[in-house]
Amino acid sequence: MVDLADSRPVQRTKAALFDAFVELVLERRYDQLKVADIIARAGVGRSTFYEHYEGKDDLLRAGLSGPFGVLADIVGERHDPARLVAVVEHFWENRRVGNVLFAGPTRPLLARTLAGLIEARLQARAELGDATLRAAQLAGGQMGLLAAWLSGQAPATPAAIAEMLYAAAQPTAPPLP
């Protein structure tokens, strides 16, 4: 049996849905955005949308899984400094969207999504203690740094931001007795 999950038509459909989603997020508040708006803008049917996503939150999580995966890799063995800089540059190039997503009502969803990805990587490193709390701490810090930078509060190069993200994720203090 052929797996169609990665076929070109499926990729095009998912890209059209995410592009429509991004356009709409820039036009109106996230909580006012409906799946019907997304599918109308993307030109796909309702059943097609639900073949791929459970709802708009699922679409958002899926759309950010790639860049957030690179952020989560900071704590894992797959960390690639060049990829991290590229993702930070991507956030900068798309800062208009980033400012809406990182500062608006979607921020808690994004933080939970990022924390889940970080937690999965931390669990592979059992020596770090409670992976859930550490992941929440790291995700919150990464989101805060990126939000401040994207909003212009703290000018820096993408490479400098990538270095800060990496440094903040490294365990530095010994556990308390």
Secondary structure as UniProt FT lines:
FT   HELIX           4..6
FT   HELIX           8..27
FT   HELIX           30..32
FT   HELIX           35..42
FT   HELIX           46..52
FT   HELIX           56..72
FT   HELIX           73..75
FT   TURN            77..78
FT   HELIX           81..93
FT   HELIX           95..103
FT   TURN            105..106
FT   HELIX           107..123
FT   HELIX           126..128
FT   HELIX           131..150
FT   TURN            151..152
FT   HELIX           158..169
//
